[in-house]
Amino acid sequence: MEAFTWWSEEHKTLASEVRKFVDEVMPRAEEAWWEREFPKDIIGSIAERGYFGAGVPKEYGGMGLGTTGACIVIEEIHRMPGVGWIFGAALMGGWHQVIEFGTEEQKERFLPRMAGGELGAIVITEPSVGTDVAGIETFARREGDKYILSGKKRFITGAGVADRYMLYARTSDDPEEVRHHRHLTGFIVEKGMPGFTIEKINEVMGFDNVPNGYLNLNEVSVPLGNRIGEEGEGWRVMVSALNYERALVSAQVLGSLREMLRAVVSYGQRRIQFDQPTIDIPTNQFKVASMISRLKLARLATYYAAHLLDTGQEAAVECSICKVFNTDIAVEASIEAIQVMGGDGTTKFYPLQRILNDSKVSQIAGGTNEAINLTIYRMGLRAMADDLRMPRRIRHSTLGVPITRAGKPVKHSQVDEDSLLAVLAEDYRVNPGLYMSREDLKEEFDVGDAELDRVMSSLEQKKLVKLHRRGEVITLAKATHQGLKQANPPPYYRWFPPWVREENIF
């Protein structure tokens, strides 16, 4: 796949090198996948080439190529079966958290190990806690220069093979701190700490040779030096890391999409039905065209989001969009790809079944797509608030139809029942089915909220206005039928298109 114009020469060189590496070790990766063998030798080869440190700063033993570098590597690595999951878990399990929130001592201690290929894991989910991560129950109590952790975690990719676990635990039950998300703290728990054990290994779709399991923490003593960020800062650490994690999950999917597309096209060029290659059947060509389009869009969006992160910009919405878009299209495209290949596509002898399984898991990993869509909605509305502001409209003096009003109206310095009702009545003429928001009314009246509320409430009591409240706060107002009658006589609201003859109406 193409390099992007904003990539450095180091990024382009890395992409070329890791692509060749994956091509070389693909046979061994497939062999390990069929044998359900953890690919330890491939992990070692990846470590020898320094790919675990693609995003780690050079001063700590890495390549210094940021999120973009990490995405480049994981896109290629995830073309292989199994390996991409464990590699991705290692990248997500502490690198970003230590870089952004760790002390200098922690950076010097952990980052060279991460860059050198030490396996890691991200530890959030619990038996009773999934999407609602604020409800984490694993508890950490402070005792001098250490914390004692107790609880259980599950769906941990790399359970048992990882040496490092980026874990979040509750450090307070105070309702006020919980309400402000100051009740969680991040820790790096290391393999071998007394009381830290693997409870169970799951059988997860797509994880044929990668351990994913439950962790049990029985009074695990974790040094203060392994706390990432301040106590109570875990929510902030976790949310920041989730943006990075979602960029990586998005890049993982790109590798799968590329392998899927290659399988479908090469198969279709060689499969003959009705005396022609199946790739020549128009319906198959439509499916392949859609796969190409989605892959191109997904790569562009993913590496743009990575670029935003690397340049220190806010990218929560972009990373979330990439994660949802990429994983959704991967599931949809996998199903279409299987349809193109027919019966062969359903077998494990081609990669499509595996890619479909991987893609489905990706819709859940890093936060379910449903939960992330809520993030996109809430943060997207805030980020685009100016662009999404409803234009104020007025009734054209001669046409009688609603048109956008240029500039801002001259505000009334006072508000009374008649003037407020007149504004609501005028809004009825252009937006008959809508309420006016408080913000709309504040554009018309230069008065305080208390005075505006007083007048609106008085009109409501007289049944001249309907109000909508969020809690105790009035948010929307609309004139009732009685209010419209009091504001203006019926002919004021009347309008017909020029082609309608009034004598045919009355």
N, C-alpha and C positions, 0 to 999 in steps of 0.2 A: 504494500500500500504506500501511497505517496507521503512524503514528508511535508509539513506545513511551512509556509514562508517565514513564520515567526520562530521556528526552531533554530537553535544555534547549530554550528557545525558539529559540536559534540553530540547534540541530540540526534542528528542525522547519522553520524557514525555509529552511535549506540544502536539505533534502529536496525541498521544494516547488519551489525555484528550479532545481535541477539537473534535476528531472523535466521541467519545461517546456523547459529548454534542450535536453535529449536529444530531446524530441518535435520541436523545431524543426529540428535538424540531422540527424535520422534519414534523410531523403531523400538528403542529401549523403553520409552514411556508407554507405548501400546502393549508391550510385553508385560510390564509390571501391572498394568491395568487389568489385563486378562487374568493374570495370576493372583490378583488382589494383594499385591505386594507393595508395601510402602516404598516409594522410589527414593530411598536414601542416597543411592549413588548419584542420581540426577540432581538432587538437592545439593550434594557436595560439589558437583561440577558447576552449578549455578553460583555457589558461594566462591569457588576458586576464581571465577571471572569477575567477581565484585558486583554482581547484579543486585544483590540484596541492599547494597549501599548506593543505588542509583540516585536516590533523593537525599541521602545524608551529606551534609556539608563536608567539603574536602578536609577541613581542619580536624575532623573527627574520623577520618579514614574512608569517607565515601567519595562518590563521583561528583557530588555537588550539582546535580542536574534537576533538583526540585521535584515537584509533583509531576511535571511533564515527563521527566526521566523515568520516574516510577511507573507511570502509565504506559510509556513506550515498552518497558520491559514486561510488565504484566500482560499487556495485550498479546505479545508474542508467546510468553510462557503458557498462557491459558489456551493456546491452540492445542496443547498436549492434554491428554486425559489425566485427571487427578492432580497433576503437579501444580496447576494454577491455583487450586484452592489452598494448599498448604503454603505456597509462596505468598499469596495474597494475605493470608492470616498473619504471616510474619511481618509483612509491611504495615498492616493495620494495628498490630499489637504493640504499640508504644513509640514508634519513630516520631510521629507527629506530636504526640503528647509531650514527649521529652523535649523536643525542639522548641515547642511553644510555651511550655509551662515548667520545664525542669530547671534545676539550678545548674550552675557551671560544673559542679562536682558530678551531678547526675549525667550531664552530657558527656563528660570525659569518661565516665564509668560505663554507661550503657551504649552510647552510639557506636563506638568502635566494634562492640560485640554484635550489634545489629547489622552493621555494614559488612562484618565478616561472615555472616550467614547463620547466626544464632536464630533458631526458630522461636517464634513468638505466637501469641494468641490474644484475641480480644475477648474479654469476659464481661458480659452484661446480662444476658438472659438467665432467668431463674425458673424453677418449677411453677411458681405462681405469678411470675412477672415476665411479660414479653414486650409488647409495644409500649405499655405503660411503665417506662423505665424509671419514672419518678417514684414508683412504688417498690423499688429495690428493698429487699428484706435482709440480705446478708449484712451483718452488723460488724462494725469495727470500733472497739473501745480503746481509748488512749491509756496506756500505762507507762508513764515516764517517757523513755526514748524509743518506745515501740507501740505498735497497735496489735490488738488481738482480734483476729477475724474469725467469725463463725457464720456458716450458712452453706447453701448449695447453689451451684450454677449449672446450666445445661446448654446444649447445642453449641458447644465450644469446639470450633474447628482446630485441629492440632492437639487435642487433648491427649496427653501422655508423651507425645513426641516433642512438644514445645518445651523449651527451657525457661521461657519468660511469659508471664500472663498479665496483661494490662487489665486490671480488675477494678470495678467500682462497687463501693459498699456504703451503707448508711452509717453516718457518724452522729446523727441527731434525730430525735423524735419530737423535738420542740415544734408545735404547730406553726408558729410564726416562721421558723426557718424552713420548714417543709413548704409552706405557702410561697416562699420566695426562692425555692430551689437552692437552699444553702445547707441541705442535709446530707449531701453525698460527697464522697472523697475518692480520689483515684489512687491506686497503689500498683506497684509492680511486684507481683508474687512470683517467687522463683522456685523452680522444680527442686525438690529435696527438702523444702522447709517442713519441719515436723508438724504433723496434723493435716498436711495438704496431700490429698490422694485422689486418684481417678476412681469414680464410683461405677461408671458404666460407659460402654462404647455403643453408640447408636448405629442402626442400619438406616442410612439416609439416602434417598434417591440422588444419584449423581456422585455419591461419595464411595465408590466401589473399593478404592484402596487408600482412602484418606480417613484417619480416625476423627470422629466427631462424638463428643461425649459429655458426661456429667462430671462435675468436680464436687468434692466434699471438703469443706474447710472446718476442721474441728479444733478451735482454739489455736489457729495458726499465728505465730508470732512474726510480725513483719516490721523490720527496722524503720524508724522515722525517716531514714535516708531513702527509703523506697516509696515514700509518699510523693505523688506527682501533683504539684500545685499545693495551695494551702488547704487546710482542713475546711470542708464546706464548699470547696471550689470545684467539686467533681462534676457537677452538672455542666458548668462552663467548659471544663476540659473535654467532657464527653461530646457535647454538641459541636464544639470546634473540630474534634476528631472525626465526627460523623460526616462532615462535609468532605474531608479528605478521603474517608472510607468510601463514600458514595462515588467519588471520582474514580477510585480504583476498581470498584465493582463495575462501573460503566466501561472502563477500559478492558476488564476481563471479558465482558460480553463481546467486545469487538473481535477478539481473537476467535471466539466461538463462531461468530457470524461469518468470518472469513473462511474458516474450515468448512462450514456448512455450505456456503456458496460454491466453494471449489468442488465439493463432493457432488452437488447437484448438477453443475454445468458439465463437469467431466463425465459424469454418468449419462446425462442426457445426450451428449455427443456420441456415445457408444451404444446406447440402447436403441434397437430398431423395433418399431411397431408400425403396422400398416405400411410397411415398405419405406419407412423414413425414420431418421433419428428423432427420438421423442423431444429433443430440444427444439425441433422445428414446428412442433405443435403450438399454435398461437396461445392457447391457454397456459401452457408451460412457460412460454416466453413472457407473458404478462407477469407470472409469478416471479420469474427470475429478475425481471425489470424492477419489480417492487423490492426484492431483496437488495439489489444493487443500490437503489435510491435510499433505502433505509440505512444501509451500512454507511454510505457516504455522509448522510445527515448525522448519523450517530457519531461518527469519528470527528466530524467538524465540531459538533456541540461539546463532545468530551474534551477535546484538546483546547478548546476555547475556555472551558471551565477550569482546566488545569492551569492554563496561562494566567487566569485571574488569580488563582491561589498563589502562583509563583510570584506575581507582582504585588502581593499584599492587598488585593482588593476583596471586597465582600462577594462571595460566590455561593452562598447557601442556596439561593433559588436555582442558580444554574446547575450546581452539582445535583440537586434534588431532581430537577427536570431530566438531566442526563440519565440518572439512575432509573427513573420510572420509564422514560421513553425507550432506553436501550433494552431493558429487561423485558418490557412488554412486547416490543417488536421482535425480540429474539424468540419468545415463545410462539408468537404468531407466525414468524417466518419459518421456524422449525417444523411446525405442523404443515405449512404449505410445502416445504421442502420434502417432507416425507410423502406428501401426496404426489409430488412430481416423480419421485422414485418408486412409488407404489410399494409392493410387497417388500422389495429389497430395503426400502427406507425404514421399515419397521424392525429389521434385524440388527443385532449388535455387530454384524460384520462391516457395517458402514457407520460413520460417526453420528448420524442424525439422532438416533435414540438417546445417546449420551448427551448430545448438545441440548436436546429438548429437556432432559432431566436437569442438567446444569442451569438452563435458563429459568426453569420454574423455581429452582432453589434461589436463584438470584433475585427473583421478584420479592423474596422474603428477607434475604440477607441484607444487612445494613438498614433495617427498618422496612416494614411492609410497604408496598407501593400505595396502599390505601392511606396509611398514616402519613407517608411522604407527600401525597397529594394535598392533604390538609395543610402541611407546611408550605407547599407551593401556593396554595390559595391565600393563606394568611400573610405570608411574607411577600408574596407577589403583589397583593393589593397595596401593601404599604410601600413597596418599592416603586410601584407605578401609579401612586396616588394622584400625581399631577396629570398624568396622561389619561387617567380614567375618570377625571372629574366631569360630571355631567354638564354639558353646555347649557347655559340659561337661554330660554327661548321666549319669544314674544309673538304676538299675532300681528302679521303684516297689515299695515293700515288700509291697503287697497285689495290685496289678494285674499286677506282674511285667513291665511293659513299660517301654521307655526314656522318661524324661521329663527336661526341662531341670532342672539343679540350680541353685537360687537361692543366690547368694553364693559365697564361695570356701571350699574345704575346709580343714580344719585340717591344716597341713603336718606331715609326719614330720620330726623333727630329724635322723634318721639314715636311711641306706638300706642294706639288705642284700639278698641274693638272694631270700629268702622274701617280704619286703615288696614288692620291685619286681615279682616274679612275680605277687603277689596283685593289684596294681594293674592289671597287663596283663590278667590273667584277668577282672577286673571289667569292664574296657573291652571285652573280647570279648563280654560279655553284652549290651552296648548298641550296639557298633559291630563286629560280627563280621568284616566285610570290610576293616577299616581298621587301619592302624598308629597308634600314639600318637607324637606329635611330641615332640621334646626339650622344647618349651615346655609341652606337656601334662604331662609328667613333672615339670617344675620347679614346677608348681602343686601337686604332691603331696608333693614332697620339698624341704626347705630345706637343700640340700647343694650343694657346688661341682660344676662340670662335670667335673673330673678324677675325683672320687669316683664320680659317676654313670656316667662312661665305664668305669671299672674294673669296676663291678658288671655293667653291660650286656655288656661284653666277656667276662666270666667266664661269664655265662649263655649267651652265644652259643657259647662253646667247648664247653659241655655240651649244645648243641643244644636248649636250652630256650627260646631266643629267636632270632628273626630280626631282623637289623639292616640298615638302609639307610644308606649313607654318601654324602656329596657330597665327593669327594676323600677326605681322611683324617678328615673330621668326621662323627660319627654324628648323623644327623638324625631317624631314625624307628626305632621298635621295636615288635615284635609277638610275642606268645607263640606258640610252636609247639604242635602237637598234644601232644607229650610234656610241654611246659611247662604246658599247661592241665590235663593229667592229674595232674601233680605238685602243682599249686596247689589243686585241688579234685576231689572225686569226680564222676563223670558226672552224677548227678541235680542237681548244683548249677547246671548250665547249661540244664536242661530247662525248657521252657515250652510250653503249648498254649492256644489260645483256649478260652473257657468252653464253646463249643458242641461241642468235640471231646471225645469220651469216650475215656478212656485205655484202656479194655478193647478199643476198636477199633484202637488203635495198636499195642499189644503182643500 
